[in-house]
Amino acid sequence: MEDLERTYSPAEAAEHFDFAPSLLRRYAGIYEATGGTIPHDKRGGRLYSHRLLEHFSAARERVKTGETVEDALLTLDLAPTEAVRDAQAGIDAKHLLDLFERLADANEHLVQEVAELRVQVAQVQRQLETDQDQKALSVSPAESEWVTGRVLVRMVEKLERLWQRVSGQGGRM
């Protein structure tokens, strides 16, 4: 029986599992693009586990029956060993908890900013409604449009800054 925790270099994997190197690279690229992870050595080369190569071999057989590589790779079970799963769960749980806390803080801040902007919008609307009749009598239509437009421009600029902060925080998390 093969050692399930052993890893193979690309050349070893291609030889041991009868894969052309280009086909192995193709399967690995598709696997990673669909959410799978493959560890790399210090030089950046992929390190294939025995389980992953068995997975690729089974997928290759399904492709021969007409299935796409993507579908074959997604539908086959590649459950990690219990030790690997436990280690990944510990790392993932810590990372997810940290991420959740940062998102909760960012969300709280954004909710407060949106509430403040809503208050400002309501104030501007009330001001425009009450001042509209008075300004219509004393200000030319062009000047009235300029004042209204200036207020709207400031509001749009604030919303754009808020959006940039939200987008920037999303990218950093």
Secondary structure, DSSP 8 states (H G I E B T S, - for coil): ---TT-EE-HHHHHHHTT--HHHHHHHHHHHHHTT----B-TTS-B-EEHHHHHHHHHHHHHHHTT--HHHHHHHS-----HHHHHHHHHHHHHHHHHHHHHHHHHHHHHHHHHHHHHHHHHHHHHHHHHHHHHHHHHS-HHHHHHHHHHHHHHHHHHHHHHHHHHHHHHHH-
